[in-house]
Every structure is written in C-alpha cells, then in structure tokens.
Amino acid sequence: MTPLILITALAAGALLWLPGLRRHDNWRAMITPLASIIGSGFLVLGPILAHGYGTWAPLAMALLCLAAWGFGAAIRANIARIGDAPARASLPEQIASGLLAFAYVISVSYYLNLFGAFAVELSPWQGHTPARLVTTAVFAVILGLGYTRGFKMLERAEYITVTLKLAIIAGLLAGLALFFTGAARQDALILPDPAQQGLGALTLGFGLLVTVQGFETARYLGQSYNARTRIASMRQAQLLSAAIYMVYVALLVYALPIPDGDLSETAVIAMMQQVSPLLPLMLIAAALAAQFSAAVADTGGAGGLVAELSHHRITPRQGYLVLCLAGIALTWTADVFQIISLASRAFALYYAAQCAIAARHGQGPRRLLWGALMLLALAIAITGQPVEG
C-alpha cells in the first residue's frame, strides 16, 4: 500500500511540474480558483459528510457540487457580460464586490489560522498563542511576496503548494482505491447510517457549501487574464475539483468507519492511519499546503477586487496590505469557529448578489434559474450550519 501511495504522489508531482504544463496560460489561470476550492474543505469534508449523511454522502457531495456549479455559472455569465474592459460598476456590482471583499478577509484568516493550528501540532509549543504567532508570521510572508513582487510572485508560490497538495491527494486516492478494493473483495464495505435527517440534514448541507467555495477568484484576475481565459479557468477548476471530491467521498464513506463522538477537523488523519502509516504525515503536509495555497489564491483575488472597487485608485499590492492587516487583527480577536461562521454567510450573500445581477441581465429560463439560485444563496446565508458547528 505505502509504495503505491508514494509512487502515485511522486508521479503526479512530476507530471504537474512539467515545464510545458506550468507555462500553459489556461492551466496557470486555473490554479488560482483550484487552489481556493480545494482548500481546508477537502480534508474536513469527507468525515463530515460520512457522519452526517451516511450512505447518502456521495449524493450530498454531488448536490453540493451542483449548487456550486450553479453559482459559478452565474458569475461566469457576469464575467462574459462585463468583458475585459469593464465600465464603471453598477451599485449591485459594488455591493457584491464589497461582500466578497469582506468574505476574503475572513476566509484568508480562516485558512491561515488552521495553518497555525496544524503547524503547532507538530511542535512542543501548542495552544492559541503559538498558533496565532505562526499565523501572523505567514500573513507577513504572503504580504512580502505580494507587495514586493505582485500577483505573479504570489502565483509562483501558489503553484508550488498546489502541486504538493494535488500530488498528495493523488497518493491518497490511490491508497483509498486499493483499500476500497480489498474491502470489497472481503465483503467488508460499510453502509453507515446518517446522523442527520430532515431540516438538520438540509442546514448542514447549506453550511457545507463554503467548503467548495473558491471558484469566484477567477472573476477578479482581470489584470492577469482576459475574460475568456477566466471563464474557462473557473469552469475547468470546478470540474476537476468536483471529480476529486466525488471520488474521495465515495471511497472514504464505504471503506472506512467514522470515529465515534464529535468529529474534529483532523478526524481524517486518524481514519487514514488504517490505510497506511504514511498517509497521516502526508495529510498534515497537504493540510499545511492547502491552507497556504488557498490563502494565496484568495489574497490574489482580493488584490484585484480592491483595485476594481476603487477604480484603480488602490493597487492590488495595496489591497494585499489592507487584507493582511485586517486578517492579523481578526486572528488576535476571534477564534476559528467564529471566523468560519462569518465566512459561510458572507460568501452566501456574495453568491446571492451575483445571481441577482445575472437575473437582472438574463432572459428567459436563465433568468428564472438565476433567481432561484439567489433564493437558495439567501437561505444558506440565513440558515446554513457551519461545518465545524
């Protein structure tokens, strides 16, 4: 099992590092939304879905991906309408962008606070203060990269962490597939009962939507890529991430028992110990890479967003400064659970605003679709149960 995991991870990493792929514009543009989508949610989502929905977890995952695709389609419609040289933003677009700017500050803080928590778990210095010090230091690193070298430097750092993360995920899926096959041959597959039913299952699903968030970062990369490339990169990132999520959840739910009691964000690490003793170490590395790359993706998106909101009176680099200072302040005044709860609602409100804009400019059935998705996003913002809740 362990050799297969290692070989798969190394092969995937080597493939992703091929110069032809690294230099391909569409792939480079796709990295930013992909990094943000497969952020902290990937490792958290499997155990949460298995515990909450039991045998129905793959269906719940598919519905999450479908909802995210719908919100992404609304944003892509808005990108196509605005084009490469947008005129002065309308009031609804300014409101939507303001909501997203607020959500980015919170989401980057969330990612990096998780980074700090995972980092100190491997050290003798544990507790809130050491974790917050690590988080503050990583904020400083991201600010230094972005402020001195701009988005291209952020993108370069991001590519390294995304490569590491995707390589580890490839190894994880290979190990899970082999473990699943062995369990199937021994007639040892698991059909877990759901812990949530009715309204509880619905609100849990609403809260989980934030774990597949991140595709909207492509909307604000206009200084680096044209509209056509941004639309394609968002679509491709959503398709690839959905495929990864679906395979991961299906293999995990039916092959591995869920730990008893309350689930923690690190539950997947203990579960993977059953597959291979190497996987927990790899998953910790993936978790650290996931937090950093997702934070870099949202920081890059936020820089472009602030520039657009200010009509370029504020540069993307100055936007990085504002975000990092606000994120550091939030790190020292709130805990992770408060941060993720705020982020869940902020992103849902942003999606509602984007769907409202798409409905306003849409026609026929699409207009009705955007309107329905707007109501769904508002319901998520009001009733969504955060993942860690």
C-alpha positions as a Markdown table, in Angstrom:
| # | Residue | x | y | z |
|---|---|---|---|---|
| 1 | Met | 0.0 | 0.0 | 0.0 |
| 2 | Thr | 2.7 | 2.5 | 1.0 |
| 3 | Pro | 4.8 | 2.1 | -2.1 |
| 4 | Leu | 1.7 | 2.6 | -4.3 |
| 5 | Ile | 0.9 | 5.8 | -2.4 |
| 6 | Leu | 4.5 | 7.1 | -2.7 |
| 7 | Ile | 4.8 | 6.2 | -6.4 |
| 8 | Thr | 1.5 | 7.8 | -7.3 |
| 9 | Ala | 2.3 | 11.0 | -5.4 |
| 10 | Leu | 5.7 | 11.4 | -6.9 |
| 11 | Ala | 4.4 | 10.6 | -10.4 |
| 12 | Ala | 1.6 | 13.2 | -10.1 |
| 13 | Gly | 4.1 | 15.8 | -8.7 |
| 14 | Ala | 6.5 | 15.2 | -11.6 |
| 15 | Leu | 3.6 | 15.5 | -14.1 |
| 16 | Leu | 2.4 | 18.8 | -12.6 |
| 17 | Trp | 6.0 | 20.2 | -12.7 |
| 18 | Leu | 6.5 | 19.6 | -16.4 |
| 19 | Pro | 7.6 | 22.9 | -18.0 |
| 20 | Gly | 5.0 | 22.7 | -20.8 |
| 21 | Leu | 2.2 | 22.4 | -18.3 |
| 22 | Arg | 3.5 | 25.0 | -15.8 |
| 23 | Arg | 3.8 | 27.6 | -18.6 |
| 24 | His | 0.4 | 27.0 | -20.2 |
| 25 | Asp | -1.8 | 30.1 | -19.7 |
| 26 | Asn | -5.1 | 28.2 | -19.2 |
| 27 | Trp | -3.5 | 25.9 | -16.6 |
| 28 | Arg | -1.8 | 28.8 | -14.8 |
| 29 | Ala | -5.1 | 30.7 | -14.7 |
| 30 | Met | -6.9 | 27.6 | -13.4 |
| 31 | Ile | -4.5 | 27.1 | -10.5 |
| 32 | Thr | -5.9 | 30.1 | -8.6 |
| 33 | Pro | -9.6 | 29.0 | -8.4 |
| 34 | Leu | -8.5 | 25.4 | -8.0 |
| 35 | Ala | -6.3 | 26.2 | -5.0 |
| 36 | Ser | -9.1 | 28.1 | -3.3 |
| 37 | Ile | -11.7 | 25.4 | -4.0 |
| 38 | Ile | -9.6 | 22.5 | -2.7 |
| 39 | Gly | -8.6 | 24.4 | 0.5 |
| 40 | Ser | -9.3 | 23.4 | 4.0 |
| 41 | Gly | -12.6 | 21.9 | 3.0 |
| 42 | Phe | -11.1 | 18.8 | 1.3 |
| 43 | Leu | -9.8 | 17.1 | 4.4 |
| 44 | Val | -12.8 | 18.2 | 6.6 |
| 45 | Leu | -15.5 | 17.3 | 4.1 |
| 46 | Gly | -15.1 | 13.6 | 3.9 |
| 47 | Pro | -15.6 | 12.7 | 7.6 |
| 48 | Ile | -18.4 | 15.3 | 8.0 |
| 49 | Leu | -20.4 | 14.0 | 5.0 |
| 50 | Ala | -19.9 | 10.4 | 6.1 |
| 51 | His | -21.0 | 11.1 | 9.6 |
| 52 | Gly | -23.9 | 13.4 | 8.7 |
| 53 | Tyr | -25.3 | 11.7 | 5.6 |
| 54 | Gly | -24.0 | 8.1 | 5.9 |
| 55 | Thr | -24.7 | 6.0 | 2.8 |
| 56 | Trp | -26.1 | 9.1 | 1.1 |
| 57 | Ala | -22.9 | 11.1 | 1.4 |
| 58 | Pro | -21.9 | 10.8 | -2.3 |
| 59 | Leu | -25.3 | 12.2 | -3.2 |
| 60 | Ala | -24.9 | 15.1 | -0.8 |
| 61 | Met | -21.5 | 15.7 | -2.3 |
| 62 | Ala | -22.9 | 15.7 | -5.8 |
| 63 | Leu | -25.6 | 18.2 | -4.8 |
| 64 | Leu | -23.0 | 20.5 | -3.2 |
| 65 | Cys | -21.0 | 20.4 | -6.4 |
| 66 | Leu | -24.2 | 21.1 | -8.5 |
| 67 | Ala | -25.1 | 24.1 | -6.3 |
| 68 | Ala | -21.5 | 25.4 | -6.6 |
| 69 | Trp | -21.7 | 24.9 | -10.4 |
| 70 | Gly | -24.9 | 27.0 | -10.5 |
| 71 | Phe | -23.4 | 29.9 | -8.6 |
| 72 | Gly | -20.3 | 29.6 | -10.7 |
| 73 | Ala | -22.4 | 29.7 | -13.9 |
| 74 | Ala | -24.0 | 33.0 | -12.7 |
| 75 | Ile | -20.6 | 34.5 | -12.1 |
| 76 | Arg | -19.3 | 33.3 | -15.5 |
| 77 | Ala | -22.4 | 35.0 | -17.1 |
| 78 | Asn | -21.4 | 38.2 | -15.4 |
| 79 | Ile | -17.8 | 37.9 | -16.5 |
| 80 | Ala | -18.9 | 37.4 | -20.1 |
| 81 | Arg | -21.2 | 40.4 | -19.9 |
| 82 | Ile | -18.6 | 42.7 | -18.4 |
| 83 | Gly | -15.7 | 41.6 | -20.6 |
| 84 | Asp | -12.1 | 42.7 | -20.5 |
| 85 | Ala | -12.6 | 46.4 | -20.1 |
| 86 | Pro | -15.5 | 46.9 | -17.6 |
| 87 | Ala | -17.2 | 50.2 | -17.3 |
| 88 | Arg | -18.0 | 51.8 | -14.0 |
| 89 | Ala | -19.5 | 49.2 | -11.8 |
| 90 | Ser | -23.2 | 49.4 | -11.1 |
| 91 | Leu | -24.4 | 49.7 | -7.5 |
| 92 | Pro | -25.4 | 46.0 | -7.3 |
| 93 | Glu | -22.0 | 45.0 | -8.5 |
| 94 | Gln | -20.3 | 47.3 | -6.0 |
| 95 | Ile | -22.4 | 45.7 | -3.2 |
| 96 | Ala | -21.5 | 42.2 | -4.4 |
| 97 | Ser | -17.8 | 43.1 | -4.5 |
| 98 | Gly | -18.0 | 44.7 | -1.1 |
| 99 | Leu | -19.5 | 41.5 | 0.3 |
| 100 | Leu | -16.8 | 39.4 | -1.3 |
| 101 | Ala | -14.0 | 41.7 | 0.0 |
| 102 | Phe | -15.4 | 41.1 | 3.5 |
| 103 | Ala | -15.6 | 37.4 | 2.9 |
| 104 | Tyr | -12.0 | 37.3 | 1.6 |
| 105 | Val | -10.6 | 38.9 | 4.8 |
| 106 | Ile | -12.4 | 36.3 | 6.8 |
| 107 | Ser | -11.6 | 33.3 | 4.6 |
| 108 | Val | -7.8 | 34.1 | 4.5 |
| 109 | Ser | -7.9 | 34.5 | 8.2 |
| 110 | Tyr | -9.6 | 31.1 | 8.5 |
| 111 | Tyr | -7.1 | 29.3 | 6.2 |
| 112 | Leu | -4.1 | 30.7 | 8.0 |
| 113 | Asn | -5.5 | 30.1 | 11.5 |
| 114 | Leu | -5.9 | 26.5 | 10.5 |
| 115 | Phe | -2.4 | 26.6 | 9.1 |
| 116 | Gly | -1.1 | 27.8 | 12.5 |
| 117 | Ala | -3.1 | 25.1 | 14.4 |
| 118 | Phe | -1.7 | 22.3 | 12.2 |
| 119 | Ala | 1.8 | 23.7 | 12.4 |
| 120 | Val | 2.0 | 23.8 | 16.2 |
| 121 | Glu | 0.5 | 20.3 | 16.5 |
| 122 | Leu | 3.9 | 19.0 | 15.3 |
| 123 | Ser | 5.9 | 21.1 | 17.8 |
| 124 | Pro | 6.3 | 21.3 | 21.6 |
| 125 | Trp | 4.6 | 24.7 | 21.6 |
| 126 | Gln | 0.9 | 24.2 | 21.5 |
| 127 | Gly | -2.1 | 26.5 | 22.3 |
| 128 | His | -3.7 | 29.5 | 20.9 |
| 129 | Thr | -0.9 | 32.0 | 21.3 |
| 130 | Pro | 1.8 | 30.0 | 19.4 |
| 131 | Ala | -0.7 | 29.2 | 16.7 |
| 132 | Arg | -1.6 | 32.8 | 16.3 |
| 133 | Leu | 2.1 | 33.8 | 16.2 |
| 134 | Val | 2.6 | 31.3 | 13.3 |
| 135 | Thr | -0.5 | 32.7 | 11.6 |
| 136 | Thr | 0.8 | 36.2 | 11.9 |
| 137 | Ala | 4.2 | 35.2 | 10.5 |
| 138 | Val | 2.6 | 33.5 | 7.5 |
| 139 | Phe | 0.5 | 36.7 | 6.9 |
| 140 | Ala | 3.8 | 38.6 | 6.8 |
| 141 | Val | 5.3 | 36.1 | 4.3 |
| 142 | Ile | 2.3 | 36.4 | 1.9 |
| 143 | Leu | 2.3 | 40.2 | 2.3 |
| 144 | Gly | 6.0 | 40.3 | 1.5 |
| 145 | Leu | 5.6 | 38.2 | -1.6 |
| 146 | Gly | 2.6 | 40.1 | -2.9 |
| 147 | Tyr | 3.6 | 43.6 | -2.0 |
| 148 | Thr | 7.2 | 43.4 | -3.4 |
| 149 | Arg | 6.6 | 41.2 | -6.5 |
| 150 | Gly | 2.9 | 41.4 | -7.2 |
| 151 | Phe | 0.4 | 38.7 | -8.2 |
| 152 | Lys | 2.9 | 36.9 | -10.4 |
| 153 | Met | 5.1 | 36.2 | -7.4 |
| 154 | Leu | 2.0 | 35.1 | -5.4 |
| 155 | Glu | 1.1 | 32.8 | -8.3 |
| 156 | Arg | 4.6 | 31.2 | -8.4 |
| 157 | Ala | 4.4 | 30.5 | -4.6 |
| 158 | Glu | 0.9 | 29.2 | -5.1 |
| 159 | Tyr | 1.9 | 26.8 | -7.8 |
| 160 | Ile | 4.4 | 25.1 | -5.6 |
| 161 | Thr | 1.9 | 24.5 | -2.8 |
| 162 | Val | -0.9 | 23.4 | -5.2 |
| 163 | Thr | 1.5 | 20.9 | -6.8 |
| 164 | Leu | 2.3 | 19.4 | -3.4 |
| 165 | Lys | -1.3 | 19.3 | -2.4 |
| 166 | Leu | -2.5 | 17.7 | -5.7 |
| 167 | Ala | 0.3 | 15.1 | -5.6 |
| 168 | Ile | -0.6 | 14.1 | -2.0 |
| 169 | Ile | -4.3 | 13.9 | -3.0 |
| 170 | Ala | -3.3 | 11.6 | -5.9 |
| 171 | Gly | -1.5 | 9.4 | -3.5 |
| 172 | Leu | -4.4 | 9.5 | -1.0 |
| 173 | Leu | -6.9 | 8.5 | -3.7 |
| 174 | Ala | -4.6 | 5.7 | -4.9 |
| 175 | Gly | -4.3 | 4.3 | -1.4 |
| 176 | Leu | -8.1 | 4.7 | -0.8 |
| 177 | Ala | -8.9 | 2.9 | -4.0 |
| 178 | Leu | -6.7 | -0.1 | -3.2 |
| 179 | Phe | -8.1 | -0.2 | 0.4 |
| 180 | Phe | -11.6 | 0.0 | -1.0 |
| 181 | Thr | -10.9 | -2.8 | -3.5 |
| 182 | Gly | -9.6 | -5.0 | -0.7 |
| 183 | Ala | -12.6 | -4.3 | 1.5 |
| 184 | Ala | -15.0 | -5.1 | -1.4 |
| 185 | Arg | -13.3 | -8.4 | -2.1 |
| 186 | Gln | -13.6 | -9.4 | 1.6 |
| 187 | Asp | -17.3 | -8.2 | 1.6 |
| 188 | Ala | -16.3 | -5.7 | 4.3 |
| 189 | Leu | -17.7 | -2.5 | 2.8 |
| 190 | Ile | -19.5 | -0.2 | 5.2 |
| 191 | Leu | -23.0 | 1.3 | 4.8 |
| 192 | Pro | -23.1 | 3.9 | 7.6 |
| 193 | Asp | -26.4 | 5.3 | 9.0 |
| 194 | Pro | -26.9 | 9.1 | 8.6 |
| 195 | Ala | -26.7 | 11.2 | 11.8 |
| 196 | Gln | -28.8 | 14.0 | 10.3 |
| 197 | Gln | -32.3 | 13.9 | 8.9 |
| 198 | Gly | -34.8 | 16.4 | 7.7 |
| 199 | Leu | -34.1 | 20.0 | 8.4 |
| 200 | Gly | -30.8 | 19.2 | 10.2 |
| 201 | Ala | -29.5 | 17.5 | 7.1 |
| 202 | Leu | -30.6 | 20.4 | 4.9 |
| 203 | Thr | -29.0 | 23.1 | 7.1 |
| 204 | Leu | -25.8 | 21.0 | 7.4 |
| 205 | Gly | -25.6 | 20.9 | 3.6 |
| 206 | Phe | -26.2 | 24.6 | 3.4 |
| 207 | Gly | -23.3 | 25.2 | 5.8 |
| 208 | Leu | -21.0 | 22.8 | 3.8 |
| 209 | Leu | -21.3 | 24.9 | 0.7 |
| 210 | Val | -18.4 | 27.1 | 1.9 |
| 211 | Thr | -16.1 | 24.1 | 1.6 |
| 212 | Val | -16.5 | 24.1 | -2.2 |
| 213 | Gln | -16.2 | 27.8 | -2.4 |
| 214 | Gly | -13.3 | 29.5 | -4.2 |
| 215 | Phe | -14.2 | 29.4 | -7.9 |
| 216 | Glu | -15.1 | 33.1 | -7.7 |
| 217 | Thr | -11.5 | 34.1 | -7.5 |
| 218 | Ala | -11.3 | 33.8 | -11.3 |
| 219 | Arg | -13.7 | 36.7 | -11.5 |
| 220 | Tyr | -11.1 | 39.2 | -10.2 |
| 221 | Leu | -8.0 | 38.2 | -12.2 |
| 222 | Gly | -8.7 | 40.7 | -15.0 |
| 223 | Gln | -5.3 | 42.3 | -14.7 |
| 224 | Ser | -3.6 | 39.0 | -15.5 |
| 225 | Tyr | -6.0 | 37.1 | -17.8 |
| 226 | Asn | -8.7 | 38.0 | -20.3 |
| 227 | Ala | -12.4 | 37.3 | -19.8 |
| 228 | Arg | -12.4 | 34.1 | -22.0 |
| 229 | Thr | -9.5 | 32.6 | -20.1 |
| 230 | Arg | -11.0 | 33.4 | -16.7 |
| 231 | Ile | -14.3 | 31.8 | -17.7 |
| 232 | Ala | -12.6 | 28.7 | -18.9 |
| 233 | Ser | -10.3 | 28.5 | -15.9 |
| 234 | Met | -13.3 | 28.7 | -13.5 |
| 235 | Arg | -15.2 | 26.0 | -15.4 |
| 236 | Gln | -12.2 | 23.7 | -15.5 |
| 237 | Ala | -11.3 | 24.2 | -11.9 |
| 238 | Gln | -14.9 | 23.4 | -10.8 |
| 239 | Leu | -15.0 | 20.2 | -13.0 |
| 240 | Leu | -11.6 | 18.9 | -11.7 |
| 241 | Ser | -12.4 | 19.7 | -8.1 |
| 242 | Ala | -15.8 | 18.1 | -8.3 |
| 243 | Ala | -14.3 | 14.9 | -9.8 |
| 244 | Ile | -11.7 | 14.8 | -7.0 |
| 245 | Tyr | -14.3 | 15.4 | -4.3 |
| 246 | Met | -16.7 | 12.8 | -5.7 |
| 247 | Val | -14.1 | 10.0 | -5.9 |
| 248 | Tyr | -12.7 | 10.9 | -2.4 |
| 249 | Val | -16.0 | 10.8 | -0.7 |
| 250 | Ala | -17.2 | 7.7 | -2.4 |
| 251 | Leu | -14.1 | 5.7 | -1.5 |
| 252 | Leu | -13.9 | 7.0 | 2.1 |
| 253 | Val | -17.6 | 6.6 | 3.1 |
| 254 | Tyr | -17.9 | 2.9 | 2.2 |
| 255 | Ala | -14.4 | 1.7 | 3.2 |
| 256 | Leu | -13.6 | 3.4 | 6.5 |
| 257 | Pro | -15.6 | 3.6 | 9.8 |
| 258 | Ile | -16.2 | 7.1 | 11.2 |
| 259 | Pro | -14.7 | 7.8 | 14.6 |
| 260 | Asp | -17.3 | 7.8 | 17.5 |
| 261 | Gly | -18.2 | 11.0 | 19.2 |
| 262 | Asp | -17.8 | 14.6 | 17.9 |
| 263 | Leu | -15.8 | 15.0 | 14.8 |
| 264 | Ser | -12.8 | 17.3 | 14.7 |
| 265 | Glu | -11.2 | 18.9 | 11.7 |
| 266 | Thr | -8.4 | 16.4 | 11.9 |
| 267 | Ala | -10.6 | 13.3 | 12.1 |
| 268 | Val | -9.5 | 12.2 | 8.6 |
| 269 | Ile | -5.9 | 11.9 | 9.8 |
| 270 | Ala | -6.8 | 9.2 | 12.3 |
| 271 | Met | -9.0 | 7.5 | 9.7 |
| 272 | Met | -6.2 | 7.3 | 7.2 |
| 273 | Gln | -3.9 | 5.6 | 9.7 |
| 274 | Gln | -5.9 | 2.4 | 8.8 |
| 275 | Val | -5.0 | 2.7 | 5.2 |
| 276 | Ser | -1.2 | 3.4 | 5.6 |
| 277 | Pro | 1.0 | 4.8 | 8.4 |
| 278 | Leu | 2.5 | 7.2 | 5.8 |
| 279 | Leu | -0.8 | 8.9 | 5.0 |
| 280 | Pro | -1.2 | 10.9 | 8.3 |
| 281 | Leu | 2.1 | 12.6 | 7.7 |
| 282 | Met | 1.3 | 13.2 | 4.1 |
| 283 | Leu | -2.1 | 14.6 | 5.0 |
| 284 | Ile | -0.6 | 17.0 | 7.5 |
| 285 | Ala | 1.7 | 18.3 | 4.8 |
| 286 | Ala | -1.3 | 18.5 | 2.5 |
| 287 | Ala | -3.3 | 20.4 | 5.1 |
| 288 | Leu | -0.5 | 23.0 | 5.5 |
| 289 | Ala | -0.1 | 23.3 | 1.7 |
| 290 | Ala | -3.9 | 23.6 | 1.4 |
| 291 | Gln | -4.2 | 26.4 | 3.9 |
| 292 | Phe | -1.3 | 28.3 | 2.3 |
| 293 | Ser | -2.3 | 27.9 | -1.3 |
| 294 | Ala | -6.0 | 28.8 | -0.6 |
| 295 | Ala | -4.9 | 31.9 | 1.4 |
| 296 | Val | -2.6 | 32.9 | -1.5 |
| 297 | Ala | -5.5 | 32.4 | -4.0 |
| 298 | Asp | -7.9 | 34.5 | -2.0 |
| 299 | Thr | -5.2 | 37.1 | -1.4 |
| 300 | Gly | -4.6 | 37.4 | -5.1 |
| 301 | Gly | -8.3 | 37.6 | -5.8 |
| 302 | Ala | -8.8 | 40.2 | -3.1 |
| 303 | Gly | -6.0 | 42.4 | -4.6 |
| 304 | Gly | -7.7 | 42.5 | -8.0 |
| 305 | Leu | -11.1 | 43.1 | -6.2 |
| 306 | Val | -9.9 | 46.1 | -4.2 |
| 307 | Ala | -8.4 | 47.6 | -7.3 |
| 308 | Glu | -11.7 | 47.2 | -9.2 |
| 309 | Leu | -13.7 | 48.6 | -6.3 |
| 310 | Ser | -11.5 | 51.7 | -6.0 |
| 311 | His | -11.4 | 52.2 | -9.8 |
| 312 | His | -7.7 | 51.5 | -9.6 |
| 313 | Arg | -7.0 | 54.3 | -7.1 |
| 314 | Ile | -5.8 | 51.5 | -4.9 |
| 315 | Thr | -3.4 | 49.0 | -6.5 |
| 316 | Pro | -3.6 | 45.2 | -6.0 |
| 317 | Arg | -0.5 | 45.4 | -3.9 |
| 318 | Gln | -2.0 | 47.9 | -1.6 |
| 319 | Gly | -5.0 | 45.6 | -1.4 |
| 320 | Tyr | -2.8 | 42.8 | -0.1 |
| 321 | Leu | -1.6 | 45.1 | 2.6 |
| 322 | Val | -5.2 | 46.0 | 3.7 |
| 323 | Leu | -6.3 | 42.4 | 3.7 |
| 324 | Cys | -3.2 | 41.1 | 5.7 |
| 325 | Leu | -3.5 | 43.8 | 8.3 |
| 326 | Ala | -7.2 | 43.1 | 8.7 |
| 327 | Gly | -6.6 | 39.4 | 8.8 |
| 328 | Ile | -4.0 | 39.7 | 11.5 |
| 329 | Ala | -6.4 | 41.8 | 13.6 |
| 330 | Leu | -9.1 | 39.2 | 13.2 |
| 331 | Thr | -6.6 | 36.4 | 14.1 |
| 332 | Trp | -6.0 | 38.0 | 17.5 |
| 333 | Thr | -9.6 | 38.9 | 18.3 |
| 334 | Ala | -11.6 | 35.9 | 17.2 |
| 335 | Asp | -11.4 | 32.1 | 17.2 |
| 336 | Val | -11.6 | 29.8 | 14.2 |
| 337 | Phe | -15.3 | 28.8 | 14.7 |
| 338 | Gln | -16.4 | 32.5 | 14.7 |
| 339 | Ile | -14.3 | 33.1 | 11.6 |
| 340 | Ile | -15.7 | 30.2 | 9.6 |
| 341 | Ser | -19.3 | 31.1 | 10.6 |
| 342 | Leu | -18.8 | 34.6 | 9.3 |
| 343 | Ala | -17.2 | 33.4 | 6.1 |
| 344 | Ser | -20.0 | 31.0 | 5.4 |
| 345 | Arg | -22.6 | 33.7 | 5.5 |
| 346 | Ala | -20.5 | 36.3 | 3.7 |
| 347 | Phe | -19.9 | 34.0 | 0.7 |
| 348 | Ala | -23.5 | 33.0 | 0.5 |
| 349 | Leu | -24.6 | 36.7 | 0.4 |
| 350 | Tyr | -22.0 | 37.3 | -2.3 |
| 351 | Tyr | -23.4 | 34.5 | -4.4 |
| 352 | Ala | -26.9 | 35.8 | -3.9 |
| 353 | Ala | -25.8 | 39.2 | -5.1 |
| 354 | Gln | -24.1 | 37.7 | -8.2 |
| 355 | Cys | -27.2 | 35.7 | -9.0 |
| 356 | Ala | -29.3 | 38.8 | -8.6 |
| 357 | Ile | -27.1 | 40.6 | -11.1 |
| 358 | Ala | -27.2 | 37.7 | -13.6 |
| 359 | Ala | -31.0 | 37.5 | -13.2 |
| 360 | Arg | -31.3 | 41.3 | -13.8 |
| 361 | His | -29.5 | 41.0 | -17.2 |
| 362 | Gly | -30.7 | 37.5 | -18.1 |
| 363 | Gln | -33.6 | 36.4 | -20.3 |
| 364 | Gly | -36.0 | 33.5 | -20.4 |
| 365 | Pro | -35.3 | 30.3 | -18.4 |
| 366 | Arg | -31.8 | 31.5 | -17.4 |
| 367 | Arg | -33.4 | 34.5 | -15.6 |
| 368 | Leu | -35.6 | 32.2 | -13.6 |
| 369 | Leu | -32.6 | 29.9 | -12.8 |
| 370 | Trp | -30.5 | 32.8 | -11.5 |
| 371 | Gly | -33.5 | 34.0 | -9.4 |
| 372 | Ala | -33.9 | 30.5 | -7.9 |
| 373 | Leu | -30.2 | 30.3 | -7.1 |
| 374 | Met | -30.4 | 33.8 | -5.5 |
| 375 | Leu | -33.1 | 32.5 | -3.1 |
| 376 | Leu | -31.0 | 29.4 | -2.4 |
| 377 | Ala | -28.0 | 31.5 | -1.5 |
| 378 | Leu | -30.1 | 33.7 | 0.8 |
| 379 | Ala | -31.4 | 30.6 | 2.5 |
| 380 | Ile | -27.8 | 29.4 | 3.0 |
| 381 | Ala | -26.8 | 32.8 | 4.5 |
| 382 | Ile | -29.7 | 32.7 | 6.9 |
| 383 | Thr | -29.9 | 29.0 | 8.0 |
| 384 | Gly | -26.6 | 27.4 | 7.0 |
| 385 | Gln | -24.9 | 25.4 | 9.7 |
| 386 | Pro | -21.1 | 25.9 | 9.7 |
| 387 | Val | -19.0 | 22.7 | 9.1 |
| 388 | Glu | -17.4 | 22.9 | 12.5 |
| 389 | Gly | -20.6 | 23.7 | 14.2 |
